[in-house]
Amino acid sequence: MKYGFNLSYTFDELTANFSWIKHNKQEKIGINELPTEDFTMLNLEMNYRVPFEEDDLLLFFKGNNLLDEEARDHSSLLKDLAPRTGRNFLLGARYSF
């Protein structure tokens, strides 16, 4: 089971999304399965659009797993070998013409 919330904010050319998702531990397991611990995902995404006459420039920032939790999805076949990615950031720009 998982639950959480997402907050979105928009002001002119700026948009921001903040999400918090809690994944509960899984102890009800089948044959050859291992239990998985609970984890919380905290993510932030911000975009700023710079409009030109006919073109657009999008500046963006994404931060995932900001709490740097070890996260293992119970439904993943690889959960015992490789957890989800730890804290990571992405900064970039996209130009459309």
C-alpha positions as CSV (number, residue, x, y, z in Angstrom):
1,M,0.0,0.0,0.0
2,K,1.1,3.5,-0.7
3,Y,-0.3,6.9,-0.1
4,G,0.8,10.5,-0.4
5,F,0.1,13.9,-1.8
6,N,1.2,16.3,-4.6
7,L,1.2,20.1,-4.4
8,S,1.4,22.1,-7.7
9,Y,1.9,25.8,-8.0
10,T,1.8,28.0,-11.1
11,F,2.7,31.7,-11.3
12,D,3.1,33.3,-14.7
13,E,5.8,31.3,-16.4
14,L,6.9,29.4,-13.2
15,T,5.5,26.0,-12.3
16,A,6.5,23.8,-9.3
17,N,5.5,20.4,-8.2
18,F,6.2,18.8,-4.8
19,S,5.3,15.2,-4.0
20,W,5.5,13.0,-0.9
21,I,4.7,9.3,-1.2
22,K,4.9,6.8,1.6
23,H,5.3,3.1,0.6
24,N,4.4,0.7,3.4
25,K,6.5,-2.4,4.2
26,Q,5.4,-5.7,2.6
27,E,5.4,-8.6,5.0
28,K,2.6,-10.7,3.3
29,I,4.8,-12.6,0.9
30,G,4.6,-15.6,-1.4
31,I,6.9,-18.5,-1.9
32,N,10.6,-17.4,-2.7
33,E,9.8,-13.8,-1.9
34,L,11.6,-11.6,0.7
35,P,9.8,-8.9,2.7
36,T,10.5,-5.3,1.8
37,E,10.9,-2.3,4.2
38,D,8.8,0.9,4.1
39,F,10.2,4.0,2.4
40,T,9.2,7.6,1.7
41,M,9.8,9.4,-1.6
42,L,10.1,13.2,-1.6
43,N,10.4,14.8,-5.1
44,L,10.5,18.4,-6.3
45,E,10.2,19.7,-9.9
46,M,10.5,23.3,-11.0
47,N,10.1,24.7,-14.5
48,Y,10.5,28.3,-15.9
49,R,9.4,29.0,-19.4
50,V,11.1,31.9,-21.2
51,P,8.8,32.8,-24.2
52,F,10.2,34.3,-27.4
53,E,8.2,35.5,-30.4
54,E,7.9,32.0,-31.9
55,D,10.3,30.0,-29.8
56,D,10.4,28.7,-26.2
57,L,13.1,28.1,-23.7
58,L,12.3,25.9,-20.8
59,L,14.7,25.9,-17.8
60,F,14.1,23.0,-15.4
61,F,15.2,21.5,-12.1
62,K,14.2,18.1,-10.8
63,G,15.2,16.5,-7.5
64,N,14.1,13.0,-6.8
65,N,14.4,10.9,-3.6
66,L,15.4,14.0,-1.7
67,L,15.5,12.1,1.6
68,D,18.0,9.6,0.0
69,E,16.1,6.6,1.2
70,E,16.9,3.1,0.2
71,A,13.8,2.2,-1.8
72,R,12.9,-1.3,-3.0
73,D,9.7,-1.8,-4.8
74,H,8.2,-5.1,-3.7
75,S,6.8,-5.8,-7.2
76,S,10.2,-5.4,-8.9
77,L,12.0,-8.6,-9.9
78,L,15.3,-6.8,-9.2
79,K,14.5,-5.4,-5.7
80,D,16.9,-7.7,-4.0
81,L,19.7,-6.9,-6.4
82,A,19.3,-3.2,-7.0
83,P,17.2,-0.6,-5.1
84,R,15.8,2.5,-6.7
85,T,18.2,5.4,-7.4
86,G,19.2,7.4,-4.4
87,R,19.1,11.2,-4.1
88,N,19.5,12.7,-7.6
89,F,19.2,16.0,-9.3
90,L,18.7,17.1,-12.9
91,L,19.2,20.7,-14.2
92,G,18.7,21.5,-17.8
93,A,17.3,23.6,-20.5
94,R,15.1,22.8,-23.6
95,Y,14.8,25.1,-26.5
96,S,11.9,24.6,-29.0
97,F,11.8,26.3,-32.3
